[in-house]
Amino acid sequence: MLTYEQQTDKLLKKRKALEERMREDSAEIEKINAKLSEMQLAKVRETFGLSEKDFFELVTQHPEKLLELTAQNGAAVSDTDTVPDDADVDGQTSFFDKKRNPYAD
């Protein structure tokens, strides 16, 4: 049987190893997130046919033009839409819109 000091030492070493691995994993996650962001930004720039400098200028100095380009290209289409806009939806889609009562029939 290990003594109290030996058990404590063993647990502290294990905790230290886990903390080090978490720091390394966090750094790896940051690298992956940076790469994903870079790829997404490149895809957006490619969609609009802009260089990095032109895209940065568009976003920082003319954000209203970015909205116009997005509307023209249809690039802002949500990938989470599951119901067409013209569909009759029985569920709550807004807190302010008048809803049809499905039990009124």
C-alpha positions as CSV (number, residue, x, y, z in Angstrom):
1,M,0.0,0.0,0.0
2,L,1.3,3.4,-1.0
3,T,1.8,6.0,1.7
4,Y,-0.2,9.3,1.7
5,E,2.8,11.2,0.3
6,Q,3.3,8.6,-2.5
7,Q,-0.4,8.7,-3.5
8,T,-0.4,12.5,-3.4
9,D,2.8,12.6,-5.5
10,K,1.4,10.1,-8.0
11,L,-1.8,12.1,-8.4
12,L,0.0,15.4,-8.7
13,K,2.2,14.0,-11.5
14,K,-0.8,12.6,-13.3
15,R,-2.6,16.0,-13.0
16,K,0.5,17.8,-14.3
17,A,0.7,15.5,-17.3
18,L,-3.0,16.0,-18.0
19,E,-2.7,19.8,-17.8
20,E,0.3,19.8,-20.2
21,R,-1.7,17.7,-22.6
22,M,-4.7,20.1,-22.4
23,R,-2.4,23.0,-23.2
24,E,-1.0,21.2,-26.2
25,D,-4.5,20.2,-27.3
26,S,-5.7,23.8,-26.9
27,A,-2.8,25.0,-29.1
28,E,-3.6,22.4,-31.7
29,I,-7.3,23.4,-31.6
30,E,-6.3,27.1,-32.1
31,K,-4.2,26.1,-35.1
32,I,-7.1,24.2,-36.6
33,N,-9.5,27.0,-36.0
34,A,-7.1,29.5,-37.6
35,K,-6.7,27.3,-40.7
36,L,-10.5,26.8,-41.0
37,S,-11.0,30.6,-40.7
38,E,-8.4,31.2,-43.4
39,M,-10.0,28.7,-45.7
40,Q,-13.5,30.1,-45.2
41,L,-12.2,33.7,-45.8
42,A,-10.5,32.5,-49.0
43,K,-13.8,30.9,-50.2
44,V,-15.7,34.1,-49.6
45,R,-13.0,36.1,-51.4
46,E,-13.1,33.6,-54.3
47,T,-16.9,33.9,-54.4
48,F,-16.7,37.6,-54.9
49,G,-13.6,37.5,-57.1
50,L,-11.6,39.8,-54.9
51,S,-8.0,39.9,-53.7
52,E,-7.2,40.0,-50.0
53,K,-6.6,43.7,-50.1
54,D,-9.8,44.5,-52.0
55,F,-11.9,42.2,-49.7
56,F,-10.4,43.8,-46.6
57,E,-11.2,47.3,-48.0
58,L,-14.7,46.2,-48.9
59,V,-15.4,44.8,-45.4
60,T,-13.9,47.7,-43.5
61,Q,-14.8,50.7,-45.6
62,H,-17.9,49.7,-47.5
63,P,-19.9,47.1,-45.6
64,E,-23.1,48.1,-47.3
65,K,-21.6,47.1,-50.7
66,L,-20.7,43.7,-49.2
67,L,-24.4,43.3,-48.4
68,E,-25.3,44.3,-52.0
69,L,-22.8,41.8,-53.5
70,T,-24.1,39.1,-51.2
71,A,-27.7,39.7,-52.3
72,Q,-26.7,39.7,-56.0
73,N,-24.6,36.5,-55.8
74,G,-26.9,34.7,-53.5
75,A,-23.9,33.8,-51.4
76,A,-25.8,34.4,-48.1
77,V,-28.0,31.4,-48.5
78,S,-28.5,29.6,-45.2
79,D,-27.4,26.0,-45.1
80,T,-29.8,25.4,-42.2
81,D,-33.1,26.2,-43.9
82,T,-35.3,23.2,-44.0
83,V,-38.6,24.8,-45.0
84,P,-39.1,26.9,-48.1
85,D,-40.1,30.5,-47.4
86,D,-43.5,30.1,-49.1
87,A,-44.4,27.0,-47.1
88,D,-47.3,27.0,-44.7
89,V,-45.7,26.4,-41.4
90,D,-47.8,25.4,-38.4
91,G,-45.2,25.9,-35.7
92,Q,-44.1,29.1,-34.1
93,T,-41.7,30.9,-36.5
94,S,-41.8,34.3,-34.8
95,F,-43.1,35.7,-31.6
96,F,-44.7,38.6,-33.4
97,D,-46.4,37.0,-36.3
98,K,-50.1,36.0,-36.1
99,K,-50.3,32.2,-35.9
100,R,-53.0,29.9,-37.2
101,N,-54.6,27.9,-34.4
102,P,-54.4,24.3,-35.4
103,Y,-57.3,23.4,-33.0
104,A,-59.7,25.9,-34.4
105,D,-61.2,23.5,-37.0
